[in-house]
Amino acid sequence: MAIAKKKVTKPIAKKSVVTTKKVSAQKTENPSSDDFWKYAPAPESKDHVTLKEKYDLYIGGKFVKPNSGKYYETINPASGEVIAKIADGNEKDIHLAVTAARKAYDQHWGKLPGKERAKYIFRIARMMQERAREFAVIETMNGGKPIRESRDIDIPLAANHFFYYAGWADKLDYAFPNAKPKSLGVAGQIIPWNFPLLMAAWKLAPALATGNTVVLKPAESTPLTALKLAELIHDAGVPEGVVNIVTGFGPAGASLVNHPGIDKIAFTGSTPVGKYIQKAIAGTPKKATLELGGKAAHIIFDDAPIDQAVEGIVNGIFFNQGHVCCAGSRLFIQENVAELVIRKLKQRMKTLIVGDPMDKNTDIGAINSKEQMDKINQYIKIGIKEGAEIYQPECALPAKGFFCKPTLFLHTSQSHRIVQEEIFGPVLAVQTFRTLEEVIEKANNIPYGLSAGVWTDKGSKIFNLTTQLRAGVVWANTYNKFDPASPFGGYKESGFGREGGLHGLYPYVSLQS
Ligand code: ADP
């Protein structure tokens, strides 16, 4: 790493005392300055994790074989190794799941008082906390994200969502005063691969709290934590049929969308599939919330705390491999500090550790699948061809699995495809601006509107921007901060409807006006 060549008097921020000592010892044996800054491996143990060889569908409170009799292999994207076989659900399985969910709704769950529903949801939350380490390891094995993220962000936030919505279950009359909130019936929920357990929690918790039953379709490449959640829900004694989990590919999702027994669709995924869903349910009474793609503007003004902003940029796009729909993938820097910010950003990029996601030191883990890796590589080629200047730090990538270096594209313009299109990888397109009006214009000139970030010392600038940016979430002097109490969702091609907070209850109830 280039930083090692400098004379540094104290270890850079993240190095622990223990690590420094160990590597100092290494230095005595091997005086190479490069080795001085290497972290000792810190792999998370997998010993406490039990996984079955084969996973069935969870329908009507039981694990059942798929109608087709077919199973597909789910892999660890960091090594390519097969972790388990997963049931390939089809239209008939979806029908069984919807029938089970309807029965559970009509006979039990739909009539259960809120405080009784809350007990189950609280139990799910508590059990998830108890098994948090197991969930974190499986999330990282199946999804490729660094264990630090699974452990510190995904799993605690998922449990917090269940806690938060459990709290609302017996207070719906206060959430919607004089509106007599009623559950809708059966919700069909389809989730993506970037936050597998967290997305399941975002979908299930408000649906159950408001008295609906559910059929959930996890993403094909990351089904394991949802299946573990099925086991947990079973152990929690949640009545049969209240939650059904059908694994499979796109056609299983489409069957769920088109099933006449579904009252509401909640979808998080790509904009093309979101458009397909909207067309498919047009003219039906089905309600929908769609959380789709994004291309967030991350705006740095010259009065920003630059070092913190650089950390925010790194957090916004490079951590979690850019596999975040709200990733800050377009960077706008005020012209007079552009050189400084870029220099500091490059310096920080050199210190990022790309590699084994199970290692606690890793910043950038594995890309989730070969398809996604190919797509990112394709966009990197497009960026070069479009004439943007590429920067990638020198770092060795593991020989196996799917990995991508953090990538910066400088001198981009609004018309570049890497600026307009969602890449979903650790690729950042940089532009500069001079005035507030110019940056608002540029930030909004995009088909998406999910999120944005702004760094400035001036509160007035923040308020000015937040009212003018067409984005569902605008973070100020921070980035990618989530809380179950705060709503999330998009404008324009980023979808509609809000998840999280009080707003997240609306899509699951009908109200009397
Ligand atoms: P991504 O590009 O993030 O993989 P997708 O939109 O392709 O996003 O996938 C998100 C979820 O939507 C996955 O669970 C996937 O299986 C499901 N899906 C894919 N195609 C369809 C479809 N035509 N109808 C419903 N769900 C679908």
Residues whose N, C-alpha, C, O or C-beta is under 5 A from the ligand:
A	BS01	ADP	I190 I191 P192 K217 P218 A219 E220 G248 F249 G250 G253 A254 T268 G269 S270 V273
